[in-house]
Every structure is written in structure tokens, then in C-alpha cells.
Amino acid sequence: MDPSSPTPASPPPPVEQQRQALLALLRQEPRGAAKRESHQVQQLIEVLERAMPADLTAPKALEQLEGVWELRWSSSSQPYLAVAPWLENLQLLAPSQSRAMNLLRLTGPLAPLASIAVEAELSLDSSTQPQQRVQVRFRRGGWLGPSLGAGRLQLLRSVQQSFPAWLDITVLDDELRVCRGNAGTLFALLRRPDLTLEELLLPLSDTPNGELNSGSLQTQ
């Protein structure tokens, strides 16, 4: 071999190959295309859960968690967990404020005009090892309309949560998040770096009676 020739790039390790394969499936267009390959998606998720389990106590884990995520596949058939070409199913996570919001809206130019939102308070639960569980307490939900001046039209009502809700965040990195819900549903989400919490999360001043905690996410 000519010593002056470039050294061939080493192939990615098997776990990274599996991760890239899952990302490719989730990034397929139109939205919802990954549902046709659910068996493969689930197999890849299970491989990554074993090989690179999330630990929310790890350095920078909560920083990775913070941001806007889009649901690209779920094992559920419920309409509010749908992944469809005409819908953006977003999850806004702000562990630095102990806050979260699910946001379901149309794609394209109609997105800012109307959406369905559910706000929640988050807290870490230390009952799992590695620490993966986030307790979710829903606060209010309803309709969000277009911006009007400095505010936004909205019709939100308090949510009476009669059961405990939680998410186990089983895989987490800068691009990918995998979760398992308390009802057994499996979710795969991609980060949306083009969207920010500042533009989508409702200001704390809009929350009734200071219901949402403005402090940092604490371990319970």
C-alpha cells in the first residue's frame, strides 16, 4: 500500500450503525412512514436501550433533555399520539423550569394559527436504576390560537389528573430520545433544532395561580 494514500475510514461501531439505522427510519418522509416498519423500529430501539441506556444523573443529561422534540413513531394507535404527514406532534421539555408541554399542530403555514396544548409539571423520580423516570403532573390543556399583539389567543382549562403518570427516558442523546410511558407505550422522538422553547412554551405569566413551578427540576 502506498504510504501516501489516505487511510480508509474505520467503519462505525455496531451500536452506532444501529443508531444511524433508527435515525434514518424516523427521518423518513412523509411523517408516519416509519409506522410501516414498526417491527424493525422496535428491534432497533431495544438494541439501543440495552447498549446505551439513558441516565438522567449523568453530566449534561438534563441539558440534552431540554428542548423541542417531535414524535416520529409510537407503538400506540391513539389519535393524540398520531404521526401523520399533516401533523406536528411536538413535546417541549424544560427540566430547568420543571415544565413540559405537548403541542399538536398542523404543518406548514397554518401551524401558528391553531394547536392543541397540554401543560405539565415535571420531577425526577429516583426509583429506577439507572435513573430514567420522570414524573408528569398535567396542569391544564386546550386550544392555542394565533398571536395577537404581545399575547396569544388561548382557551385552556385545568386538568384533573386522577392517576399517576410518568415517562421512562430509556435512550437520550443530542438527536434521539426514546421513552416508555406508564401505559406501556413506546415512543421515539427526534430533536427539532429549528424550534425553540422560547417561541413555543407559554410564558410563566400565563399560568393560572402560579401552578407551574419555575424552579429547576429536582430529584424526588
C-alpha positions in Angstrom: 0.0 0.0 0.0 1.2 3.5 -0.9 2.0 5.2 2.5 1.0 8.5 0.9 -2.5 7.3 0.2 -5.3 8.3 2.7 -6.1 5.8 5.4 -9.5 4.2 4.8 -12.1 5.4 7.3 -12.9 2.9 10.0 -16.5 1.6 9.9 -18.7 2.9 12.7 -19.1 0.5 15.7 -22.1 -1.8 15.6 -24.1 0.3 18.1 -23.6 3.5 16.1 -24.7 1.6 13.0 -27.9 0.6 14.8 -28.5 4.1 16.0 -28.0 5.6 12.5 -30.4 2.9 11.1 -33.0 4.0 13.6 -32.5 7.7 12.8 -32.9 7.0 9.1 -36.2 5.2 9.7 -37.5 8.1 11.9 -36.4 10.7 9.4 -38.3 9.2 6.5 -40.8 11.4 4.8 -43.7 11.8 4.9 -44.2 11.8 8.6 -45.6 8.5 9.7 -43.6 6.4 7.2 -41.7 4.7 10.0 -45.0 3.1 11.1 -44.9 0.8 8.1 -41.6 -0.6 9.5 -42.7 -0.8 13.2 -41.1 -4.2 13.8 -37.7 -3.0 12.7 -38.1 0.3 14.6 -38.9 -1.6 17.8 -36.0 -4.1 17.3 -33.5 -1.2 16.9 -34.9 0.6 19.9 -34.5 -2.5 22.1 -30.9 -2.9 20.9 -30.1 0.8 21.9 -31.9 0.5 25.2 -29.5 -2.3 26.1 -26.4 -0.8 24.6 -26.7 2.9 25.6 -29.3 3.2 28.4 -30.0 6.8 29.4 -29.1 8.0 32.9 -30.6 11.4 33.9 -28.0 11.8 36.6 -25.2 11.8 34.0 -23.4 15.1 33.3 -25.3 17.2 30.8 -28.2 14.7 30.6 -30.7 17.3 31.6 -29.2 19.7 29.1 -29.7 17.1 26.4 -33.3 16.6 27.5 -34.1 20.3 27.3 -35.6 21.5 24.0 -38.2 20.8 21.4 -38.8 17.2 20.3 -41.0 15.8 17.6 -42.7 12.4 17.9 -41.8 10.4 14.8 -43.0 6.9 15.9 -45.1 5.3 18.7 -46.5 1.9 19.4 -49.8 3.5 20.2 -52.9 3.7 17.9 -54.4 6.6 19.9 -55.3 9.7 17.8 -53.4 12.1 20.1 -50.3 10.0 19.6 -50.6 10.0 15.8 -47.7 10.6 13.5 -49.2 11.9 10.2 -47.9 13.9 7.2 -50.2 16.9 8.1 -49.4 16.9 11.8 -46.5 18.0 14.0 -46.7 16.2 17.4 -44.3 18.2 19.5 -43.1 17.8 23.0 -41.5 20.7 24.7 -39.3 19.8 27.7 -37.8 22.4 30.0 -36.3 20.5 33.0 -34.5 23.7 34.1 -38.0 25.1 34.8 -39.7 21.7 35.8 -42.0 22.3 32.9 -43.3 20.4 29.8 -45.9 20.9 27.1 -47.3 18.6 24.5 -48.3 20.5 21.3 -50.3 19.1 18.4 -50.5 21.4 15.4 -50.8 21.4 11.6 -47.7 21.5 9.5 -46.8 24.4 7.2 -48.0 28.0 7.3 -51.1 27.0 9.3 -49.1 25.9 12.3 -49.1 29.2 14.2 -52.8 29.6 13.8 -54.2 26.9 15.9 -52.9 24.0 18.1 -53.9 21.7 20.9 -51.7 22.0 24.0 -51.3 20.2 27.4 -49.1 21.7 30.0 -47.4 19.6 32.8 -45.0 19.8 35.7 -42.0 17.5 35.7 -40.0 16.0 38.5 -37.3 13.4 38.5 -38.0 10.1 40.2 -35.1 8.2 41.7 -36.9 4.8 42.0 -35.2 3.4 38.8 -31.6 2.5 38.3 -30.2 3.9 36.1 -32.3 6.9 36.8 -34.6 7.3 33.9 -38.1 8.1 35.3 -39.7 11.5 35.1 -43.0 12.0 36.9 -45.6 14.1 35.0 -48.3 16.1 36.6 -50.7 17.5 34.0 -51.9 21.0 34.8 -54.1 22.4 32.0 -54.9 21.9 28.4 -56.9 23.2 25.5 -56.7 25.4 22.4 -54.0 27.8 21.4 -54.8 30.4 18.7 -52.6 32.9 16.8 -50.5 35.6 18.4 -52.3 38.8 19.0 -50.0 41.7 19.8 -47.8 40.7 22.7 -50.1 37.8 23.7 -51.8 34.8 22.2 -55.4 33.8 21.9 -56.0 30.7 24.1 -58.7 28.7 25.7 -57.1 26.5 28.4 -58.7 24.6 31.3 -57.3 22.9 34.4 -56.7 19.2 34.1 -57.8 17.0 37.0 -55.3 14.1 36.9 -56.7 11.1 38.8 -53.8 8.7 38.1 -50.0 8.9 38.4 -48.2 9.5 35.0 -44.6 9.0 34.2 -42.1 8.5 31.4 -39.0 6.3 31.4 -36.5 8.0 29.2 -34.5 5.0 28.1 -32.3 6.4 25.3 -31.1 10.0 25.1 -28.6 11.9 23.0 -28.3 15.1 21.1 -30.6 13.9 18.3 -32.7 11.0 19.6 -34.9 10.3 22.6 -36.7 7.0 23.3 -39.4 6.8 26.1 -41.7 4.3 27.6 -44.9 5.6 29.2 -46.7 4.3 32.3 -49.4 2.7 30.0 -46.6 0.7 28.2 -46.5 2.9 25.1 -43.1 3.1 23.4 -42.1 6.5 21.8 -39.3 7.6 19.5 -38.7 11.3 19.1 -36.2 13.5 17.2 -34.9 16.8 18.3 -36.1 19.9 16.4 -33.2 22.3 16.5 -35.1 24.7 14.2 -37.7 25.3 17.0 -37.1 26.8 20.4 -38.7 26.7 23.8 -38.8 30.5 23.9 -41.1 30.7 20.8 -43.4 27.8 21.8 -43.6 27.4 25.6 -46.2 29.5 27.2 -44.8 32.2 29.4 -45.0 31.6 33.2 -47.1 34.7 33.5 -49.8 32.9 31.5 -50.1 30.1 34.1 -53.0 30.3 36.5 -52.3 30.9 40.2 -48.6 30.1 39.7 -49.5 26.5 39.3 -46.3 25.6 37.4 -43.1 25.6 39.3 -40.5 28.0 37.9 -37.6 26.3 39.7 -35.1 23.7 38.5 -36.0 20.1 38.1 -35.3 18.3 41.4 -34.9 14.7 42.3 -37.7 13.3 44.4 
